[in-house]
Amino acid sequence: MAAPDLRDRLAELEMEHATLQSELQAFHADYLARVGVIDVQLQELEARLAQGTPEAETAERRYRETTTAMASVPVPAPPPTEDLKTLFRDAAKRIHPDLQQDVSGREHAEAFMKQLNGAYSKGDAEAIGNLVRQWETSPYAVGGAPAAGPAPALVAAVEQAEQRLAETRASDLARLMEQTFMASMRGQDLLQELRWQAEEALAEAKIRAAALND
């Protein structure tokens, strides 16, 4: 594959990964709002019930992790439009750190790429445009040579991007999102079912707690 084609492929992979991350963020927020609010109550009670047992540390850690997740999920942005995706791809073709040939250029591009991903996740087209304009004034964009990269480096960059995307798709959250989508195609609401299961588990935990207090 020629270098321009590899750069296009790399930018496409980064766009797919950024889009998936945005979708996962929105799904995670929905999951926490519908299921997590019950889970955190259940885990708090389970942590209290587990005090003085070998499971106490695990139960407390699970409760802390869910509490942290509930407090840290930002409000998700609207799904990215096709125009925003195109803007991101074009920016990634210019800015991607794996296209740089030296350490200083890579570090500079990594900082820009982090901001690019953040702007994309917020649906901020203006911020993406500003980043591209700033990048074009940097020494690493002059003449386009540093961004072209040798073919072996581009091949490696594409392979790494494919691996990152595959790993994200294989994550527990991504699998749950896919299962939820497939269930919706069958007319099922998987998150509602998970909420009911959590509510049943919470009711059982409350019964156990009441029995211990008698």
Beta strands, then each sheet from edge to edge (+ up, - down):
end
